[in-house]
Amino acid sequence: MTQGAPRARSEYRYTLDRRARLRSHLHVWRGQAVFMPLAIFVGVALIVVTRAPAWTWIGPGALAFLSRGFFIGLVQILLVARQSVVLVLDKRGIGFGEKAADFWIFADGILTFEKSSAEVWTLHHFNGTVITVPTAVISDEDAQYLREHADKRQLA
């Protein structure tokens, strides 16, 4: 398929379990998934053990603030066992939501579109949005469309 819009409009409805969402979440955060929580824990432990002044809490607080997306995503994965997803690929962009495509992002902002495991594609947008799509659900034509946009972004 040449670069451009996918079929006039593709709509996918699927359900994700915790395992698929967790794999995708950890894939996007990679090394930060281990480093940030560990650094925050060590920083807080050192402050508590040494009875350091209050201003030293700025370091762990800044790390917690910078990695808030990781923690919010992790809490959401822990609280919601199965999540229904509606994914719409259109000429204007990509729509997603739980019951309908309530949120839209431009396809030009896709940073990566890659397999985080054998059965799951992970789309990472420049605004921080992460969309998990089972490989069995999305057509090869639409997967190629999303990969082309991610590759175009890598070349820029």
Secondary structure, 3 states (H helix, E strand, C coil): CCCCCCCCEEEEEEEEEHHHHHHHHHHHHCCHHHHHHHHHHHHHHHHHHHCCCHHHHHHHHHHHHHCHHHHHHHHHHHHCCEEEEEEEEECCCEEEECCCCCEEECHHHEEEEEEEECCEEEEEECCCCEEEEECCCCCHHHHHHHHHHHHHHHHC
